[in-house]
Amino acid sequence: MTGSSPTKHDNFAQTCRKIRMLLFDCDGVMTDGHVVLGNDGLELKFFAAADGIGLKMWKKAGLLSGCITGRASQGLERRASELKFDELHQGVTRKGDVLADIMKRHGLAREEVAYIGDDLNDLSVGTRVGLFFVPANHHPSVRPYADYVLSSRGGDGAVREALDLILDHKGLIEGLIEGFINQE
Ligand SMILES: [Mg+2]
């Protein structure tokens, strides 16, 4: 990455225009990374409403979404169902293998997939996609591999920022906002 630019891509707009699927990690990306563990197996995570609205726009634009995560929780299952994720893979130890399977089933080329991950267990996906975003709260060890450093933190709009950027470069944002105005 050069200077103050958040991306090392000279042709970031063109890179965004090719994206058909956005995948992301859960802890530290959809959430701030904290997990509240209570009695009787209760597990709580905080999700951002702004990411939810963004993912609804993403869906309206006919694009694919999904989550690949090492942990497994009912909260994420519910979030994925509410937002109609195309893919949800929990309790994953080899994320790169899951990515390969997803790309094969959806017929996606590397440059058509973007991923958001915050830590070392995301590198097996981040280094195999066309566009690797990291949230502001990423671990420093993943930064050299990132294509774009988001200014938002996980659980606080990181997913929304990434998909807004892609939708904007695809020229779709205005029409999607019109859709909200017209209650479509
Ligand atoms: Mg994580």
Residues whose N, C-alpha, C, O or C-beta is under 5 A from the ligand:
A	BS01	MG	D25 D27 G28 D118 D119
